[in-house]
Amino acid sequence: MDFYISVALIAVSVGLSVAAALPIIKILQLSGYKGKGVFAWWKATKYDVLIRYIALTAFSFIAMIVYVGCFEFYEYARYCAVAFYIVLAIVFVASCGKSGANSLKYTGRVKRIIVLLLILDLAVGAGIAWAVYYSPYFQTLTAAYGILTPFIAILSTLILTPLEKLINRKYIKLAKAKLDEYKPTVIGITGSYGKTTAKNILRAMLSEFGSVLATPGSFNTPMGVCKTINDNYKGEKYFIAELGARYVGDIKELCGLVNPSFGIITAVGDMHIETFKTRENVAKTKFELAESLPEDGFIALNGYNEGSRELKNRQCRCNTILVGENTDVYYDGVTIGCDGTSFDLYIGGEKHAVTTKLLGAHIPELVCVCAALADKLGVPHDKIVCGISKLEPVEHRLCLVPSANNSVTVIDDAYNSNPMGAKNALQVLSKFGGKKIIVTPGFVELGALEKECNTQLGKDIAAVCDYAFLVGSRADDIKKGATDGGMSGENIRVFSSRVEAVKALTEIAEERTVLFENDLPDNIK
């Protein structure tokens, strides 16, 4: 009986250890399964999360020592000692389950990590049990599970990396074979921002001319693109691939997978400057798309964005299309309202009045760069205009959200944010009535530029908003900018989470328009 009780306690402890590791696995998933993403998360949270694991270990150890010290004579003291760890671990797992806005996605890779983590935890648990079975005092080493948990999770990910690369190669091979079989016209879209919106705009235009498959949502990683091809491609005429990047070489890798003949670069900015280190590395990486295109291919550059416009001077073997003032494709006469964005689109000297439900001053420039490429692909101008009119807003990207309260208008731009995107969002907000409120955590992943950009964001907020509800660790920089810009400190409130900020909105009873600008994933605080 004694043996079976020990085995049962080990099994329960191991199960709880795996459950306690799930928050770490979630951060690994959000960080592209890179261990340094977890360490960056710890640093961003001032090691609060790691301290929680240490506290689990410390409290469990203290409780065990006290109990065993008082009841060592009791035959089953060691079992009760381990029970303290189990109880505290249950509390830990329950509290972790209530935190965070993102859910862990149980992909094949995550399941493999959990299985290996379970095996490693069993080995650790069995080792502890074997080493200390006859000593109630040493049984307190069970508490070591707490501090070991995050590191065993990271170790599991590292051990499985070679296997994951082999599995990825298999999916990449299948995706390449499918594209080689059907030979669609492949178009790659990249940029510091505007990729997803441009993808949807181009898809709407090309859909008027032929069948189109585009990567859904933000499936812009190698595995996301492969999954789209392997699961959804059915021989469509056009395949549009959104190409994301966080490091130099990422676009080149994606182009090696899909072999695009045409491309669009929406913008070169400071997004992910924390991983790219310099703006030059951002530009270099985005231009990898142009360098991957064939001689008879075309790369369309957004001339309204300075960084993208400057790429015109770089050498590549493909043809270059630049849109903007003094080019063949440009826009004029923009008006923005509750119904969307209207403007005049010029293509090759022809003027077209267009209206789209999409909101924002950046929409016309993205329409231009997509229209220029669609024109080169032979899409008639009337079909380009028709496609624009059919565009629907993308969730969490400057879209109006229905509200049960008629006095409240909600603008959702929470997917992500950057300095230019935030200016556009504030400009849209300025067109609406009532008290204007922004809920934002500011900008992230801008490296050395982050403080300056968030301070400037505060100044921009002061010029448009009546209230600023700031969330997270960057609130002080935004608040300083807002007060410097003339906003009263009484109208600036700081919250630890978006949930708290949303609850506080009910305190403002007047007619109001609320802009949700950016929302942080759980690996960034």
Secondary structure, DSSP 8 states (H G I E B T S, - for coil): -HHHHHHHHHHHHHHHHHHHHHHHHHHHHHTTS-HHHHHHHHHHTTTHHHHHHHHHHHHHHHHHHHHHHHHTTSTTHHHHHHHHHHHHHHHHHHHHHT--SS-----HHHHHHHHHHHHHHHHHHHHHHHHHTT-TTGGGGGGHHHHHHHHHHHHHHHHHHHHHHHHHHHHHHHHHHHHHHH--EEEEEE-SS-HHHHHHHHHHHHHTTS-EEE--TT--SHHHHHHHHHHH-SS-SEEEEE---SSTTHHHHHHHHH--SEEEE----STTHHHH-SHHHHHHHHHHHHHHS-TT-EEEEETTSHHHHHGGGS--SSEEEEESTTSSEEEEEEEEETTEEEEEEEETTEEEEEEES--STTHHHHHHHHHHHHHHTT--HHHHHHHHHT----TTSSEEE--SSTTEEEEEE-S---HHHHHHHHHHHHTS-SEEEEEE----S-GGGHHHHHHHHHHHHHHH-SEEEEESTTHHHHHHHHHHTT--GGGEEEESSHHHHHHHGGG--S-EEEEEE----TT--
